[in-house]
Amino acid sequence: MAASINDTERRLRIVVPEEAGVYGQYIPLSLQLLLSPRALKTLRGYVVARRAVLYGGVVCAYHMELSAMLSVPLVRPLPSLAVKIGTKPEGKQNFVLAV
């Protein structure tokens, strides 16, 4: 049976790297997870045989490495592609080509 929208306890998991307080806000969360064996083990347990995706704000090499390590898709364009489609002139050109 599929989980309902209201069934967040089964669908949403929060994983905090064990050294999150040491790293602070200056290290990307994806890197903190890569440096955290316990958090990675927990994440692997959650994504095995489930539909899972990895969301990232500004995608960097750490997001791509974490996505590959967990074998889950990354739901953002690669940085090289984001530069091409993320600017206003490129967006206008893509819109014109799509119409």
C-alpha positions as CSV (number, residue, x, y, z in Angstrom):
1,M,0.0,0.0,0.0
2,A,1.4,3.4,-0.9
3,A,2.1,5.9,1.9
4,S,-0.3,8.8,2.1
5,I,0.7,12.4,2.2
6,N,-0.2,12.5,5.9
7,D,2.0,9.5,6.7
8,T,5.2,11.5,7.2
9,E,6.5,9.4,10.0
10,R,7.1,6.6,7.5
11,R,8.3,8.8,4.6
12,L,10.4,11.5,6.2
13,R,13.7,10.7,7.9
14,I,16.1,13.1,9.4
15,V,19.8,12.0,9.6
16,V,22.3,14.2,11.4
17,P,26.0,13.6,11.0
18,E,27.6,12.7,14.3
19,E,30.1,15.5,14.1
20,A,27.7,18.2,12.8
21,G,28.4,20.4,15.7
22,V,32.2,20.3,15.1
23,Y,32.0,21.1,11.4
24,G,29.5,24.0,11.8
25,Q,27.8,25.7,9.0
26,Y,31.0,26.2,6.9
27,I,31.1,22.7,5.5
28,P,28.4,21.5,3.1
29,L,26.0,19.0,4.5
30,S,26.8,16.6,1.7
31,L,30.5,16.6,2.7
32,Q,29.5,16.2,6.4
33,L,27.5,13.1,5.4
34,L,30.4,11.7,3.4
35,L,32.7,12.2,6.4
36,S,30.2,10.5,8.7
37,P,30.3,6.6,8.6
38,R,27.3,6.2,10.9
39,A,25.1,8.7,9.0
40,L,26.1,7.0,5.7
41,K,25.2,3.6,7.1
42,T,21.8,5.0,8.3
43,L,21.1,6.6,5.0
44,R,21.9,3.4,3.1
45,G,19.5,1.5,5.3
46,Y,16.8,4.0,4.5
47,V,17.2,4.0,0.7
48,V,17.6,0.3,0.1
49,A,14.8,-1.0,-2.1
50,R,12.9,2.3,-1.8
51,R,12.3,5.2,-4.2
52,A,14.6,7.9,-3.0
53,V,16.1,11.1,-4.4
54,L,18.8,13.5,-3.3
55,Y,17.9,17.2,-3.4
56,G,20.7,19.8,-3.3
57,G,20.6,23.5,-3.5
58,V,23.8,24.4,-5.4
59,V,25.1,21.1,-6.7
60,C,28.8,20.5,-6.1
61,A,31.1,17.5,-6.4
62,Y,30.1,16.3,-2.9
63,H,26.4,16.0,-3.9
64,M,27.4,14.0,-6.9
65,E,29.7,11.7,-4.9
66,L,27.0,11.2,-2.2
67,S,24.4,10.5,-4.9
68,A,26.7,7.9,-6.5
69,M,27.6,6.4,-3.2
70,L,24.0,5.9,-2.2
71,S,22.9,5.0,-5.8
72,V,20.1,7.5,-5.7
73,P,19.4,10.2,-8.4
74,L,20.3,13.8,-7.8
75,V,17.4,16.1,-8.6
76,R,19.3,19.2,-9.8
77,P,21.2,19.9,-13.0
78,L,25.0,19.4,-12.9
79,P,26.9,22.7,-12.3
80,S,28.1,22.9,-15.9
81,L,24.5,22.6,-17.2
82,A,23.1,24.9,-14.5
83,V,25.3,27.8,-15.7
84,K,23.9,27.4,-19.2
85,I,20.3,27.2,-18.3
86,G,20.3,29.3,-15.1
87,T,20.9,32.8,-16.6
88,K,18.1,35.0,-17.9
89,P,19.3,35.1,-21.6
90,E,19.7,31.3,-21.7
91,G,16.2,30.9,-20.1
92,K,14.7,33.1,-22.7
93,Q,16.4,31.3,-25.5
94,N,15.3,27.9,-24.1
95,F,11.7,29.2,-23.9
96,V,11.8,30.4,-27.5
97,L,13.2,27.0,-28.6
98,A,10.6,25.1,-26.7
99,V,7.7,27.1,-28.2
